Amino acid sequence: MNAETGPTPPWGAALDAAALGAVATALAVLSVALVLIPQRLAQRPASQGIVSLHLGADGRLRLWNQPIPSAQLAAVLKGLQDSPGQPTLRLIPDPDVPWGSVQQLMERLGRTDLPLELQLP
């Protein structure tokens, strides 16, 4: 019993606990959404105009996770430029790739008319 407001209803504590649980759940859902939504946008498939080019620590290139010889890269880029629409080329280097190698490849890729994104690990 509270002297100022009168008796506390028996369901008051349960209502407080339910409200606190609802707020905690809403905050958890919001936090997960803030992490997952940018990740899903970053993983857009080629059907949405994103071409992912992975650069391995050993210098090997993978296009959509398929190995591609460095000599064939120019032909692939030319084919992408000639395709309908304007695909975006996304370079994804492995964490162990030296920054100089990334810059050299970006300079090589920048000679095309394709928009270029760099996704750092």
C-alpha positions as CSV (number, residue, x, y, z in Angstrom):
1,M,0.0,0.0,0.0
2,N,1.3,3.4,-0.9
3,A,0.4,6.3,1.5
4,E,0.2,8.9,-1.3
5,T,-1.6,7.1,-4.0
6,G,-3.5,4.4,-2.2
7,P,-3.4,0.6,-2.6
8,T,-1.3,-0.8,-5.4
9,P,-3.4,-3.0,-7.7
10,P,-2.3,-6.7,-7.7
11,W,-1.6,-6.6,-11.4
12,G,0.5,-3.4,-11.3
13,A,3.9,-5.2,-10.9
14,A,3.0,-7.6,-13.7
15,L,2.1,-4.7,-16.0
16,D,5.4,-3.0,-15.2
17,A,7.3,-6.1,-16.0
18,A,5.4,-6.7,-19.3
19,A,6.1,-3.1,-20.4
20,L,9.8,-3.4,-19.5
21,G,9.9,-6.7,-21.5
22,A,8.2,-5.1,-24.5
23,V,10.7,-2.2,-24.5
24,A,13.6,-4.5,-24.2
25,T,12.4,-6.7,-27.1
26,A,11.8,-3.6,-29.2
27,L,15.3,-2.4,-28.6
28,A,16.8,-5.8,-29.4
29,V,14.8,-5.9,-32.7
30,L,16.0,-2.4,-33.6
31,S,19.6,-3.2,-32.8
32,V,19.5,-6.4,-35.0
33,A,17.9,-4.4,-37.8
34,L,20.5,-1.7,-37.6
35,V,23.2,-4.4,-38.2
36,L,21.4,-6.7,-40.7
37,I,19.8,-4.1,-43.1
38,P,23.2,-2.6,-44.2
39,Q,24.6,-6.1,-44.6
40,R,21.7,-7.2,-46.8
41,L,22.2,-4.1,-48.9
42,A,25.9,-4.8,-49.3
43,Q,25.1,-8.3,-50.5
44,R,22.9,-7.3,-53.4
45,P,23.2,-9.9,-56.2
46,A,24.2,-9.4,-59.8
47,S,20.5,-9.3,-60.8
48,Q,20.5,-5.9,-59.1
49,G,23.6,-4.7,-60.9
50,I,26.3,-5.6,-58.4
51,V,29.4,-7.5,-59.7
52,S,31.6,-8.7,-56.8
53,L,35.3,-9.1,-57.5
54,H,37.2,-10.7,-54.7
55,L,41.0,-10.1,-54.3
56,G,42.7,-12.9,-52.4
57,A,45.8,-12.5,-50.2
58,D,47.7,-14.5,-52.8
59,G,46.7,-12.0,-55.5
60,R,44.2,-14.3,-57.2
61,L,40.9,-12.8,-58.4
62,R,37.5,-14.4,-58.0
63,L,34.4,-13.1,-59.8
64,W,31.2,-14.3,-58.0
65,N,33.5,-16.7,-56.1
66,Q,34.7,-18.3,-59.4
67,P,38.5,-18.0,-60.1
68,I,39.4,-15.7,-62.9
69,P,42.8,-15.3,-64.5
70,S,44.1,-11.8,-64.3
71,A,44.6,-11.8,-68.0
72,Q,40.9,-12.4,-68.6
73,L,39.9,-9.5,-66.4
74,A,40.0,-6.9,-69.2
75,A,37.7,-9.0,-71.4
76,V,35.2,-9.5,-68.5
77,L,35.2,-5.8,-67.8
78,K,34.6,-5.0,-71.4
79,G,31.7,-7.5,-71.5
80,L,30.2,-5.8,-68.4
81,Q,30.5,-2.3,-70.0
82,D,28.7,-3.6,-73.1
83,S,25.9,-5.2,-71.2
84,P,22.6,-3.4,-70.9
85,G,22.3,-1.2,-67.8
86,Q,25.2,0.1,-65.8
87,P,26.4,-2.6,-63.4
88,T,28.5,-1.5,-60.3
89,L,31.8,-3.3,-59.8
90,R,32.5,-4.0,-56.1
91,L,36.1,-4.9,-55.1
92,I,36.3,-7.0,-52.0
93,P,39.9,-7.6,-50.8
94,D,40.8,-10.2,-48.2
95,P,42.0,-8.7,-44.9
96,D,45.5,-9.9,-45.5
97,V,45.9,-8.2,-48.9
98,P,48.5,-5.4,-48.8
99,W,47.0,-2.0,-49.4
100,G,49.4,-1.3,-52.3
101,S,47.9,-4.3,-54.2
102,V,44.4,-3.0,-53.6
103,Q,45.3,0.4,-54.9
104,Q,47.0,-1.0,-58.0
105,L,43.9,-3.1,-58.8
106,M,41.6,-0.2,-58.2
107,E,43.7,2.0,-60.6
108,R,43.4,-0.8,-63.2
109,L,39.6,-1.1,-62.6
110,G,39.2,2.7,-62.6
111,R,40.2,2.9,-66.2
112,T,36.8,1.5,-67.2
113,D,33.5,3.4,-67.2
114,L,32.0,1.1,-64.6
115,P,31.2,2.6,-61.2
116,L,33.6,1.1,-58.6
117,E,32.9,0.4,-54.9
118,L,35.5,-0.8,-52.4
119,Q,34.2,-3.0,-49.6
120,L,36.8,-3.2,-46.9
121,P,36.8,-6.2,-44.5
